[in-house]
Amino acid sequence: MIRAVTFDFWQTLLADTPENLVRATALRLDGVKAALERNGHPVARETLEAAYEASGRRLAAVWREHRDLPCRDQVAVFLAAAAPGLRDRLAPEAFDEVVRAYTSPALSYPPVPSPGAVESVNALASRGVVLAVVSNTGRTPGMILRQVLARFGLLERFRILSFSDEIGVRKPDPEIFRVTLAQTGVEPRHAVHVGDTPGEDIAGARAAGMRAVHYAADGRPPSDAADLVVHDLAALPAALATLA
């Protein structure tokens, strides 16, 4: 029987839009610029924009190796791209202020629960299923995503939250799933992962010995490698019964 269900965060539990991401990026750059100015280290907006693109390429190279950086290291990479040595010239409290500006835009422009997500999570929790989040992060770290989950009453439903910036490993590396399952105490054959990305969620979960559900919403083609496909998360609890 299925004793544990792990969920991807982005575009599975919660969904974002390209427009929202653009607004969040603008807020991030404006916030960092203001924090640097307040602390006596002004940097032109154009320079910050270029540094954002350059640090994004550096992060993408790390992510391609299925690794991740802690959020403070990510900010340090960004600052180094803006002005070599800038991180070292910032007082600890000034750097903390920059980190807050960099990491928190999702609190102002949050994603919203996918259709059926809240109902599905509550239904599974009421059955005593162990719930966890296994998700890659980008510019927004796990410490912020926890706050977003709390806003929608979802945080308390999850026993374990594994975010790549905290684990240091990204999907599809099966290690992030293994680390999570070790904390649940559930064997992989009794666990299912739910996610929207075949190359990360489906492949990674199956490599860890779990079964996998592809959340194929908005017309996305279903994955042939998935054990199940759902188009609405409200259908998930009933669909999982077919795997028991």
PyMOL commands that set and color helices and strands:
alter all, ss='L'
color gray80, all
select helices_A, chain A and resi 18-38+45-64+71-82+86-89+92-103+105-108+117-126+142-151+155-157+164-167+175-184+188-190+198-207+233-243
alter helices_A, ss='H'
color red, helices_A
select strands_A, chain A and resi 4-7+14-15+112-113+130-135+160-163+191-195+211-215+228-230
alter strands_A, ss='S'
color yellow, strands_A
deselect
rebuild
show_as cartoon
